[in-house]
Amino acid sequence: MLETDTTLTKLRARGLVVVRRAEDIIDLNYVGLIVATVFFALSVTPSLVPRDWLFQGLISGVNAALGYGLGCMLEWLFRLWIRPRLKVPGPPTWVRYALKSAILLTAALSAGLMLVQSARWQREITALMDMEGTTTPAYLRTGLLSVAVGAAMVAVYRTLREIILFLARQLNRWVRVPRELAPTAGFLVLVLLVVTIFNGVASRAFFAVANSAFSVRNDHTSPNAVQPYQSERSGSPASLAKWDSLGFEGRWFVSHGPSANRIAAVTGRQAREPIRAYVGLESAADGEAQAQLAVSELERTGAFDRKVIVVVTTTGTGWVNSMATGAIEYMYGGDTAIVASQYSYLPSVLSFLADRGKAMDAGKRIFDAVYEHWKARPPQSRPKLLVYGESLGSQGSEGAFDGLADLRAKVDGALWVGPPNSNRLWQQFVSRRDPGSREVQPVYADGLVVRFASDSADLARPGPEWRSPRIAYLQHASDPIVWWSPDLILSQPDWLSEPRGSDVSSQMRWWPFVTFWQVAADLTNAQGVTDGHGHRYGSLVLDGWVAVAQPPDWTAELSDKIRRQLEAAEDYEREIK
């Protein structure tokens, strides 16, 4: 019997026998539990934005599972390489059970204490953002959810392990792969199958289903979106882009916004009816046709005779920030034309994962089409040509330009808000920032051309000289969309090693793997904060436009009037949309 057990143990070690005893399946790896507890404790430390117990439970469960896997690997390496060389007998059974009990108790107590402290940290973060904080009892639910998520991930891992062992046995039996190499070969076969399926059938199927699902919403029309009658709007009876083809966000965009009468009432000055041109995915056969249709809409409405044309690159679903468009319309008394197009049915996050190049292609197509028509006009009769993009839209808008020189040669100003960390131009400016300036508030070339701001005062820094055309980025130190990057997995970012922003907790630290998942979770709640924090830029876009393209007759009093109107309109839109 002893000989049989010894043989079975050797075969298990080679990965050629399926573990069948129940205790082998449910027994915990206690080294893994120790590392999982450490990862859990680190995961509940502060991040960029407040997290409720649900999000915290999900991210902590993922981190704990990663820690458990790392601990299992360390324990396996110890048994494989170190223990045989020590030749020290194992401790008695009662000592092992006592040690396991102590580890379990310590892990539970440590997790509980960290959750209590984490609730305090969350209240500190919410105080920095003028929000109501959580209570400690409510936050303790995080622990239960984390256990469930972690257990589910460990179960998936163990299932994959059994599949690898099965493949190893088949390779050893049918292909005559040596028993020592069979587990490794089985692992490589599984990885090849998973990668092939994910990159092919699975990924295409997922995004096809997602695209189909979100296209249903695109066909829907808000009851508060009514077809415009003004010829200056796409979707009107006179428009070349039909109302039904504009999509959910497009129909909302053209049916709202300030009228000439409203602008005149707020500013006390004469106003024109603003032009809003929009092209949906269903307005034309393909991207090129969309761009040409957008230009045709601008020509039809007389947009090239206005004071300002703004080319907006939308987010994934075709959303346009009403605050940003309304601000420029009030500033110029409605003597403006804003043009935008839809390039996806998917929200920005899924568009970013599925094909971020689509946003850049769309941004380049529509800008190039507008620019070519604009350039053909005599210089003295050209309107100001501005570009705008927010979040993924900023990445798409940047895609129209090869670099800073190309950007400055083609536009009269650019305003980009909440840029993702992967933005090409943004990365160049930030990585080449002036020595001594922080990543969260970089200064590029003394601020002579490009500036970064988290509030209106930042736009006046570092000095009064800001040459035209001006380029401005609005970014908050607490905006996870700006700071999330795969580099967080293994490298500490400058924004956590340098003095941090005023709304980022002083207790936030970088940890390998952990911080990456923390900030990834923050992406889902980037707008669940108050204006001036996270991905909520509010009326700061008005200050951005004033800094980039201020009209000659601008006054502080007019700015205050427009700001109050924009904030009231935004509150109303949230209620009815």
C-alpha positions as CSV (number, residue, x, y, z in Angstrom):
1,M,0.0,0.0,0.0
2,L,2.8,2.3,0.9
3,E,4.5,1.6,-2.4
4,T,1.3,2.4,-4.3
5,D,0.9,5.7,-2.5
6,T,4.5,6.6,-3.3
7,T,4.0,5.8,-7.0
8,L,0.8,7.8,-7.1
9,T,2.5,10.8,-5.5
10,K,5.3,10.7,-8.1
11,L,2.8,10.5,-10.9
12,R,0.8,13.4,-9.5
13,A,4.0,15.4,-9.3
14,R,4.6,14.7,-13.0
15,G,1.0,15.9,-13.7
16,L,-0.1,12.6,-15.2
17,V,-2.8,11.6,-12.7
18,V,-6.0,13.5,-12.0
19,V,-6.5,14.5,-8.4
20,R,-9.5,12.6,-7.2
21,R,-9.6,12.9,-3.5
22,A,-12.1,15.6,-2.3
23,E,-9.7,17.0,0.2
24,D,-7.2,17.5,-2.6
25,I,-9.7,19.6,-4.4
26,I,-11.0,21.8,-1.6
27,D,-7.9,21.9,0.6
28,L,-6.4,25.4,0.7
29,N,-2.8,26.2,-0.2
30,Y,-1.8,28.1,2.9
31,V,1.2,29.9,1.3
32,G,-1.3,31.0,-1.3
33,L,-3.7,32.2,1.4
34,I,-1.0,34.3,3.0
35,V,-0.1,36.0,-0.3
36,A,-3.8,36.4,-1.1
37,T,-4.4,38.2,2.2
38,V,-1.5,40.5,1.5
39,F,-2.9,41.3,-2.0
40,F,-6.4,41.8,-0.5
41,A,-5.0,44.2,2.1
42,L,-3.2,46.2,-0.6
43,S,-6.3,46.3,-2.9
44,V,-8.4,48.1,-0.3
45,T,-5.9,50.9,0.1
46,P,-6.9,54.2,-1.5
47,S,-7.2,54.7,-5.3
48,L,-8.1,57.7,-7.5
49,V,-11.9,57.8,-6.9
50,P,-14.2,56.6,-4.2
51,R,-15.3,53.0,-4.5
52,D,-18.5,51.6,-3.0
53,W,-18.5,48.1,-1.4
54,L,-19.6,46.4,-4.7
55,F,-16.8,47.7,-6.8
56,Q,-14.3,47.3,-4.0
57,G,-15.4,43.7,-3.5
58,L,-15.0,42.8,-7.2
59,I,-11.5,44.3,-7.4
60,S,-10.3,42.9,-4.1
61,G,-11.6,39.5,-5.1
62,V,-9.6,39.6,-8.3
63,N,-6.4,40.8,-6.5
64,A,-6.8,38.1,-3.8
65,A,-7.1,35.4,-6.5
66,L,-3.9,36.7,-8.2
67,G,-2.1,36.7,-4.9
68,Y,-3.3,33.1,-4.2
69,G,-2.0,32.0,-7.5
70,L,1.4,33.7,-6.8
71,G,1.6,32.0,-3.4
72,C,0.8,28.6,-4.9
73,M,3.6,29.1,-7.4
74,L,6.1,30.1,-4.7
75,E,5.1,27.0,-2.6
76,W,5.5,24.8,-5.6
77,L,9.0,26.2,-6.3
78,F,9.9,25.6,-2.7
79,R,8.8,22.0,-2.8
80,L,10.5,21.4,-6.2
81,W,13.9,23.1,-5.7
82,I,14.5,24.0,-2.0
83,R,12.9,21.4,0.2
84,P,14.6,18.4,-1.4
85,R,18.0,20.0,-0.7
86,L,17.2,20.8,2.9
87,K,16.5,17.2,3.8
88,V,14.6,18.3,6.9
89,P,11.6,16.2,8.0
90,G,8.2,17.9,7.9
91,P,6.6,19.0,11.2
92,P,4.2,16.7,13.1
93,T,0.6,16.6,12.0
94,W,-0.6,18.5,15.0
95,V,1.9,21.3,14.3
96,R,0.7,21.6,10.7
97,Y,-3.0,21.8,11.8
98,A,-2.1,24.4,14.4
99,L,-0.2,26.4,11.9
100,K,-3.0,26.3,9.3
101,S,-5.6,27.3,12.0
102,A,-3.3,30.3,12.9
103,I,-3.0,31.3,9.3
104,L,-6.8,31.2,8.7
105,L,-7.5,33.2,11.9
106,T,-4.8,35.8,11.1
107,A,-6.0,36.1,7.5
108,A,-9.6,36.7,8.6
109,L,-8.6,39.2,11.3
110,S,-6.2,41.1,9.0
111,A,-8.9,41.3,6.3
112,G,-11.4,42.7,8.7
113,L,-9.1,45.3,10.1
114,M,-8.1,46.4,6.7
115,L,-11.7,46.8,5.7
116,V,-12.4,49.0,8.7
117,Q,-9.3,51.1,7.8
118,S,-10.4,51.2,4.1
119,A,-13.8,52.6,5.1
120,R,-11.9,55.5,6.8
121,W,-9.8,56.0,3.7
122,Q,-12.9,56.0,1.5
123,R,-14.5,58.7,3.7
124,E,-11.3,60.8,3.3
125,I,-11.4,60.5,-0.5
126,T,-15.1,61.5,-0.6
127,A,-14.3,64.5,1.6
128,L,-11.6,65.6,-0.9
129,M,-14.4,65.5,-3.6
130,D,-17.2,67.1,-1.4
131,M,-19.1,63.8,-1.4
132,E,-20.9,61.9,1.2
133,G,-18.8,59.0,2.6
134,T,-19.7,55.4,3.3
135,T,-20.3,53.8,6.7
136,T,-18.0,51.1,8.1
137,P,-20.7,48.5,8.6
138,A,-21.9,48.9,5.0
139,Y,-18.3,48.6,3.7
140,L,-17.7,45.3,5.5
141,R,-19.8,43.6,2.8
142,T,-16.7,44.0,0.6
143,G,-15.1,41.1,2.4
144,L,-17.9,38.6,1.6
145,L,-18.0,39.6,-2.1
146,S,-14.3,39.4,-2.3
147,V,-14.3,35.8,-1.0
148,A,-16.9,34.8,-3.5
149,V,-15.1,36.4,-6.5
150,G,-11.7,35.0,-5.4
151,A,-13.2,31.5,-4.9
152,A,-14.7,31.7,-8.4
153,M,-11.4,32.7,-10.0
154,V,-9.5,29.9,-8.1
155,A,-12.2,27.4,-9.3
156,V,-11.6,28.5,-12.9
157,Y,-7.9,28.1,-12.4
158,R,-8.2,24.6,-11.0
159,T,-10.5,23.7,-13.9
160,L,-7.9,24.8,-16.3
161,R,-5.3,22.9,-14.4
162,E,-7.3,19.7,-14.8
163,I,-7.7,20.4,-18.5
164,I,-3.9,20.7,-18.8
165,L,-3.4,17.4,-17.0
166,F,-5.9,15.7,-19.2
167,L,-4.1,17.0,-22.3
168,A,-0.8,15.9,-20.8
169,R,-2.1,12.3,-20.4
170,Q,-3.4,12.3,-24.0
171,L,-0.1,13.6,-25.4
172,N,1.8,11.0,-23.4
173,R,-0.5,8.2,-24.5
174,W,-1.1,9.0,-28.2
175,V,1.8,11.2,-29.3
176,R,4.4,9.6,-27.0
177,V,5.5,12.9,-25.5
178,P,7.8,12.1,-22.6
179,R,6.0,12.2,-19.2
180,E,8.3,14.9,-17.9
181,L,7.5,17.2,-20.9
182,A,3.8,16.3,-21.2
183,P,2.4,18.9,-18.7
184,T,4.3,21.7,-20.3
185,A,3.2,20.5,-23.8
186,G,-0.4,20.3,-22.5
187,F,-0.2,23.9,-21.2
188,L,1.1,25.2,-24.5
189,V,-1.7,23.4,-26.4
190,L,-4.3,25.0,-24.1
191,V,-2.8,28.4,-24.5
192,L,-2.7,28.1,-28.3
193,L,-6.3,27.0,-28.3
194,V,-7.5,29.8,-26.0
195,V,-5.5,32.5,-27.9
196,T,-6.7,31.2,-31.3
197,I,-10.3,31.1,-30.1
198,F,-10.2,34.5,-28.3
199,N,-8.5,36.3,-31.2
200,G,-10.8,34.7,-33.7
201,V,-14.3,33.3,-33.0
202,A,-14.8,34.4,-29.4
203,S,-13.7,38.0,-29.8
204,R,-15.6,38.5,-33.0
205,A,-18.7,36.9,-31.5
206,F,-18.5,39.0,-28.4
207,F,-18.1,42.3,-30.1
208,A,-20.7,41.3,-32.8
209,V,-23.2,40.6,-30.0
210,A,-22.3,43.8,-28.2
211,N,-22.6,45.8,-31.4
212,S,-26.0,44.3,-32.0
213,A,-27.1,44.9,-28.5
214,F,-26.1,48.6,-28.4
215,S,-27.4,49.2,-31.9
216,V,-30.9,48.6,-30.4
217,R,-30.4,51.6,-28.2
218,N,-29.1,53.6,-31.2
219,D,-32.4,53.0,-32.9
220,H,-34.2,54.3,-29.8
221,T,-35.2,58.0,-29.6
222,S,-35.5,59.8,-26.3
223,P,-39.1,61.2,-25.8
224,N,-37.4,64.5,-25.1
225,A,-35.6,64.5,-28.5
226,V,-37.8,66.1,-31.1
227,Q,-37.0,66.6,-34.8
228,P,-35.7,70.1,-35.3
229,Y,-37.5,72.4,-37.8
230,Q,-34.6,74.9,-38.2
231,S,-32.7,74.4,-41.4
232,E,-29.5,75.0,-39.6
233,R,-29.8,71.6,-37.9
234,S,-29.1,68.1,-39.4
235,G,-32.2,65.9,-39.2
236,S,-34.5,68.8,-40.1
237,P,-36.8,68.5,-43.1
238,A,-34.2,70.5,-45.2
239,S,-31.3,68.3,-44.1
240,L,-29.3,65.9,-46.2
241,A,-28.8,63.7,-43.1
242,K,-32.2,62.3,-42.3
243,W,-33.5,62.4,-38.7
244,D,-34.0,58.6,-38.5
245,S,-30.4,58.0,-39.5
246,L,-28.7,60.0,-36.8
247,G,-28.8,57.5,-34.0
248,F,-29.8,58.1,-30.4
249,E,-27.0,60.6,-29.5
250,G,-27.2,62.4,-32.8
251,R,-30.9,63.0,-32.5
252,W,-30.4,64.3,-29.0
253,F,-27.5,66.6,-30.2
254,V,-29.4,68.3,-33.0
255,S,-32.7,68.6,-31.1
256,H,-31.1,70.5,-28.1
257,G,-28.7,73.3,-27.6
258,P,-29.3,77.0,-27.3
259,S,-31.4,78.8,-29.9
260,A,-30.6,82.3,-31.2
261,N,-33.3,83.8,-28.9
262,R,-31.9,82.0,-25.9
263,I,-28.4,83.1,-26.6
264,A,-29.5,86.7,-27.0
265,A,-31.5,86.5,-23.7
266,V,-28.5,85.2,-21.8
267,T,-25.8,87.5,-23.3
268,G,-27.8,90.6,-24.0
269,R,-26.5,90.7,-27.5
270,Q,-27.8,89.9,-31.0
271,A,-27.4,86.3,-31.9
272,R,-27.7,83.9,-34.9
273,E,-29.1,80.5,-35.0
274,P,-26.2,78.1,-34.3
275,I,-25.5,75.4,-36.9
276,R,-25.3,71.8,-35.7
277,A,-24.3,69.2,-38.4
278,Y,-24.3,65.6,-37.5
279,V,-23.9,62.4,-39.4
280,G,-24.9,59.0,-38.0
281,L,-23.6,55.5,-38.9
282,E,-26.8,54.9,-40.9
283,S,-26.6,58.3,-42.7
284,A,-24.2,57.1,-45.3
285,A,-22.7,53.8,-46.7
286,D,-19.2,54.1,-45.1
287,G,-16.8,56.4,-43.4
288,E,-15.7,58.3,-46.5
289,A,-19.3,58.9,-47.5
290,Q,-20.1,60.0,-43.9
291,A,-17.3,62.6,-44.1
292,Q,-18.5,63.9,-47.4
293,L,-22.1,64.1,-46.2
294,A,-20.9,66.1,-43.2
295,V,-19.2,68.6,-45.5
296,S,-22.3,68.8,-47.6
297,E,-24.3,69.6,-44.5
298,L,-21.9,72.4,-43.7
299,E,-22.1,73.8,-47.2
300,R,-25.9,73.5,-47.2
301,T,-26.2,75.5,-43.9
302,G,-23.6,78.2,-44.9
303,A,-21.3,77.0,-42.1
304,F,-18.1,78.3,-43.9
305,D,-19.5,81.8,-43.7
306,R,-19.7,81.7,-39.9
307,K,-17.1,83.0,-37.4
308,V,-16.2,79.6,-36.1
309,I,-16.3,75.9,-37.2
310,V,-15.7,73.3,-34.5
311,V,-14.9,69.7,-35.6
312,V,-15.9,67.4,-32.8
313,T,-14.8,63.8,-32.6
314,T,-17.4,61.9,-30.6
315,T,-17.1,59.1,-28.1
316,G,-18.0,55.6,-29.1
317,T,-21.7,55.9,-29.2
318,G,-21.6,59.2,-30.9
319,W,-22.1,61.3,-27.8
320,V,-21.2,65.0,-27.8
321,N,-20.7,67.0,-24.6
322,S,-23.6,69.6,-24.5
323,M,-21.6,71.8,-22.1
324,A,-18.7,72.1,-24.6
325,T,-20.8,72.8,-27.6
326,G,-23.2,75.2,-25.8
327,A,-20.2,77.1,-24.4
328,I,-18.8,77.9,-27.8
329,E,-22.2,78.8,-29.2
330,Y,-22.9,81.3,-26.4
331,M,-19.4,82.7,-26.6
332,Y,-19.8,83.6,-30.3
333,G,-23.4,84.6,-30.2
334,G,-24.5,81.6,-32.2
335,D,-22.3,82.6,-35.2
336,T,-20.9,79.1,-35.1
337,A,-21.1,75.7,-36.8
338,I,-20.4,72.4,-35.0
339,V,-19.9,69.2,-37.0
340,A,-19.7,65.7,-35.6
341,S,-20.2,62.1,-36.7
342,Q,-20.8,58.7,-35.2
343,Y,-18.4,55.8,-35.8
344,S,-19.6,53.1,-33.5
345,Y,-22.6,51.7,-31.6
346,L,-20.4,50.7,-28.7
347,P,-19.7,52.8,-25.5
348,S,-16.2,54.2,-25.3
349,V,-14.8,51.5,-23.1
350,L,-15.8,48.7,-25.5
351,S,-14.8,50.9,-28.5
352,F,-11.4,51.3,-26.9
353,L,-11.0,47.6,-26.5
354,A,-12.6,46.5,-29.8
355,D,-10.9,49.0,-32.2
356,R,-9.5,52.2,-30.9
357,G,-8.2,52.8,-34.4
358,K,-11.8,53.3,-35.6
359,A,-12.0,56.5,-33.5
360,M,-8.8,57.8,-35.0
361,D,-9.8,56.9,-38.5
362,A,-13.1,58.7,-38.1
363,G,-11.5,61.7,-36.5
364,K,-9.0,62.0,-39.4
365,R,-11.6,61.5,-42.1
366,I,-14.1,64.1,-41.0
367,F,-11.3,66.7,-40.1
368,D,-9.5,66.2,-43.4
369,A,-12.8,66.6,-45.4
370,V,-13.7,69.8,-43.5
371,Y,-10.1,71.1,-43.7
372,E,-9.8,70.6,-47.5
373,H,-13.0,72.6,-48.1
374,W,-12.0,75.3,-45.6
375,K,-8.5,75.6,-47.1
376,A,-9.9,76.2,-50.5
377,R,-11.5,79.5,-49.4
378,P,-9.5,82.8,-49.4
379,P,-7.6,83.2,-46.1
380,Q,-9.4,86.4,-45.3
381,S,-12.8,84.7,-45.5
382,R,-12.1,81.6,-43.6
383,P,-13.8,81.0,-40.2
384,K,-11.8,80.0,-37.2
385,L,-11.2,76.2,-37.4
386,L,-11.2,74.5,-34.0
387,V,-11.1,70.9,-32.9
388,Y,-12.6,69.3,-29.8
389,G,-12.6,65.8,-28.3
390,E,-13.4,64.3,-24.9
391,S,-12.2,61.0,-23.6
392,L,-11.9,58.5,-26.5
393,G,-13.0,61.4,-28.7
394,S,-9.8,63.3,-27.9
395,Q,-7.8,60.3,-29.1
396,G,-9.8,60.2,-32.3
397,S,-9.3,64.0,-32.7
398,E,-5.6,63.7,-32.2
399,G,-5.5,61.0,-34.9
400,A,-6.1,63.7,-37.6
401,F,-2.6,65.2,-37.0
402,D,1.0,63.8,-37.5
403,G,2.4,66.0,-34.7
404,L,2.5,69.4,-33.1
405,A,3.7,71.2,-36.3
406,D,1.0,69.6,-38.4
407,L,-1.6,70.5,-35.7
408,R,-0.6,74.1,-35.5
409,A,-0.5,74.5,-39.3
410,K,-4.0,73.4,-39.7
411,V,-6.1,74.6,-36.8
412,D,-6.8,77.9,-35.0
413,G,-7.1,76.1,-31.6
414,A,-7.6,72.7,-30.0
415,L,-9.4,71.7,-26.8
416,W,-9.1,68.1,-25.6
417,V,-10.7,66.9,-22.4
418,G,-9.9,63.9,-20.2
419,P,-7.5,62.3,-22.7
420,P,-6.8,58.6,-22.3
421,N,-3.2,57.7,-21.3
422,S,-2.7,56.1,-24.7
423,N,-3.2,59.3,-26.6
424,R,-0.2,59.7,-28.9
425,L,0.3,63.5,-28.9
426,W,-0.6,63.7,-25.2
427,Q,2.1,61.1,-24.4
428,Q,4.7,63.0,-26.4
429,F,4.0,66.3,-24.6
430,V,3.8,64.8,-21.1
431,S,7.0,62.6,-21.5
432,R,8.9,65.7,-22.8
433,R,7.6,68.0,-20.2
434,D,10.0,70.7,-18.7
435,P,12.2,69.4,-15.9
436,G,10.7,70.0,-12.5
437,S,7.1,69.9,-13.7
438,R,4.8,67.1,-12.5
439,E,3.1,64.6,-14.7
440,V,-0.3,65.6,-13.3
441,Q,0.4,69.2,-14.2
442,P,3.0,69.2,-16.9
443,V,4.6,72.2,-18.4
444,Y,5.6,71.7,-22.1
445,A,8.1,74.2,-23.7
446,D,7.3,76.9,-21.1
447,G,3.6,76.7,-21.9
448,L,4.1,78.7,-25.1
449,V,1.9,76.5,-27.2
450,V,0.4,73.6,-25.2
451,R,-1.0,73.8,-21.7
452,F,-2.5,71.4,-19.2
453,A,-5.2,72.4,-16.7
454,S,-7.2,70.9,-13.9
455,D,-8.9,74.2,-13.1
456,S,-9.3,77.7,-14.7
457,A,-6.2,79.1,-12.9
458,D,-4.0,76.5,-14.5
459,L,-4.7,77.9,-17.9
460,A,-2.9,81.1,-17.0
461,R,0.2,79.2,-16.0
462,P,3.2,79.2,-16.3
463,G,3.2,82.7,-17.8
464,P,1.2,85.3,-19.8
465,E,2.7,84.4,-23.2
466,W,0.7,81.7,-25.0
467,R,1.1,81.8,-28.7
468,S,-1.6,81.1,-31.2
469,P,-2.9,78.7,-32.2
470,R,-3.4,77.5,-28.7
471,I,-3.7,73.8,-27.6
472,A,-5.2,73.0,-24.2
473,Y,-5.7,69.7,-22.4
474,L,-8.1,69.5,-19.4
475,Q,-7.2,66.7,-17.0
476,H,-7.8,66.0,-13.4
477,A,-5.3,64.4,-11.1
478,S,-8.1,62.0,-10.0
479,D,-9.3,61.1,-13.5
480,P,-8.6,57.3,-14.0
481,I,-9.2,57.6,-17.8
482,V,-6.1,59.9,-18.0
483,W,-3.9,57.7,-15.8
484,W,-4.9,54.1,-16.4
485,S,-2.3,52.2,-18.4
486,P,-1.0,48.6,-18.7
487,D,2.3,50.0,-17.5
488,L,0.8,50.2,-14.0
489,I,1.2,46.4,-13.8
490,L,5.0,46.5,-13.3
491,S,6.1,50.1,-13.1
492,Q,5.4,53.0,-10.8
493,P,4.1,56.0,-12.6
494,D,5.5,59.5,-12.1
495,W,2.1,60.7,-10.9
496,L,2.4,58.5,-7.8
497,S,6.1,59.2,-7.1
498,E,5.8,63.0,-7.5
499,P,3.8,65.3,-5.3
500,R,0.2,64.3,-6.2
501,G,-2.9,66.3,-7.1
502,S,-5.0,68.0,-4.4
503,D,-7.9,65.5,-4.7
504,V,-5.8,62.4,-4.7
505,S,-5.3,60.7,-1.3
506,S,-1.9,61.0,0.3
507,Q,-2.3,57.4,1.3
508,M,-2.4,56.0,-2.2
509,R,0.6,53.9,-3.1
510,W,1.7,51.9,-6.1
511,W,1.8,48.1,-5.8
512,P,2.7,45.8,-8.7
513,F,-0.5,44.3,-10.3
514,V,-2.7,45.7,-7.5
515,T,-2.7,49.3,-8.6
516,F,-3.4,48.3,-12.2
517,W,-6.6,46.6,-11.1
518,Q,-7.5,49.4,-8.7
519,V,-7.3,52.1,-11.4
520,A,-9.0,49.7,-13.9
521,A,-12.0,49.5,-11.5
522,D,-11.9,53.3,-11.1
523,L,-12.7,53.6,-14.8
524,T,-16.2,52.3,-14.2
525,N,-16.8,55.1,-11.7
526,A,-14.9,57.9,-13.3
527,Q,-18.0,60.0,-13.6
528,G,-19.6,59.0,-10.3
529,V,-18.0,62.0,-8.6
530,T,-18.7,65.7,-8.3
531,D,-17.7,68.3,-11.0
532,G,-14.0,69.2,-10.8
533,H,-12.9,65.7,-10.0
534,G,-12.5,62.3,-11.8
535,H,-13.9,62.5,-15.4
536,R,-16.3,65.3,-14.5
537,Y,-15.1,68.5,-16.1
538,G,-18.3,70.5,-15.9
539,S,-18.1,74.2,-16.9
540,L,-14.3,74.0,-17.0
541,V,-14.7,73.4,-20.7
542,L,-16.0,77.0,-20.9
543,D,-12.7,78.2,-19.4
544,G,-10.9,76.0,-21.8
545,W,-12.6,77.5,-24.8
546,V,-12.1,81.1,-23.5
547,A,-8.4,80.3,-23.1
548,V,-8.1,78.8,-26.6
549,A,-10.4,80.9,-28.7
550,Q,-11.6,84.0,-26.7
551,P,-13.8,86.4,-28.7
552,P,-12.5,90.0,-28.9
553,D,-15.3,91.4,-26.9
554,W,-15.2,89.0,-24.0
555,T,-15.8,90.0,-20.4
556,A,-15.8,88.3,-17.0
557,E,-19.4,89.3,-16.5
558,L,-20.4,87.6,-19.7
559,S,-18.5,84.5,-18.7
560,D,-20.4,84.3,-15.4
561,K,-23.7,84.6,-17.2
562,I,-22.9,81.8,-19.6
563,R,-21.5,79.6,-16.9
564,R,-24.7,79.8,-14.9
565,Q,-26.8,79.0,-17.9
566,L,-24.6,76.0,-19.0
567,E,-24.7,74.5,-15.5
568,A,-28.5,74.9,-15.3
569,A,-28.9,73.3,-18.7
570,E,-26.6,70.4,-17.8
571,D,-28.7,69.7,-14.6
572,Y,-31.9,69.8,-16.7
573,E,-30.4,67.4,-19.3
574,R,-29.5,64.9,-16.7
575,E,-33.1,64.8,-15.5
576,I,-34.8,64.4,-18.9
577,K,-32.3,62.4,-21.1
